[in-house]
Amino acid sequence: MAITGGCQCGAVRYSLEGALPAAYSCHCGECKKQSASAFSMSVAIDTANLRWTGDPAMFETVAFSGARKLCYFCANCGTRLWHRGSEDSAAASLKVGTLDDTVGIEPMGHLWMSKIQPGIAIAKDVPAFDTQPDDVAAWRTSLVKR
């Protein structure tokens, strides 16, 4: 069964084959800006399983961690859809808020807790890092849905 989503205006739509991985939240300054909220929630996906229609725009930035990040978004409405580390990267971070159905999705881990917005409470039994683990990709794949 395909998982579907897209931007606010509908100009870019996507589908993802396979089961949706566990979601995680990031509280860094970059994620706060891109989501225009207190944090962003993402799922790590294999870009080989991602198909889209429309023409997503891309800009390059430097992540809060210092890593290079390619950010894909709708050029019409500005919705951030996914980002990845390079053009040839097999992995991407898909933004949970762009999914058509978000029922039952909750973060199974948190990054950059040192930058958490005051007043945001997280479950005490969910793994959390002051910054991020040395191997973020391995950490993402280690997350398990409850």
Secondary structure as GFF3:
##gff-version 3
##sequence-region A 1 146
A	DSSP	beta_strand	3	6	.	.	.	ID=ss1
A	DSSP	beta_strand	13	16	.	.	.	ID=ss2
A	DSSP	beta_strand	23	26	.	.	.	ID=ss3
A	DSSP	alpha_helix	29	35	.	.	.	ID=ss4
A	DSSP	beta_strand	40	46	.	.	.	ID=ss5
A	DSSP	three_ten_helix	47	49	.	.	.	ID=ss6
A	DSSP	beta_strand	50	53	.	.	.	ID=ss7
A	DSSP	beta_strand	57	62	.	.	.	ID=ss8
A	DSSP	beta_strand	68	73	.	.	.	ID=ss9
A	DSSP	beta_strand	80	84	.	.	.	ID=ss10
A	DSSP	beta_strand	91	95	.	.	.	ID=ss11
A	DSSP	three_ten_helix	96	98	.	.	.	ID=ss12
A	DSSP	beta_strand	107	111	.	.	.	ID=ss13
A	DSSP	three_ten_helix	113	115	.	.	.	ID=ss14
A	DSSP	alpha_helix	136	142	.	.	.	ID=ss15
###
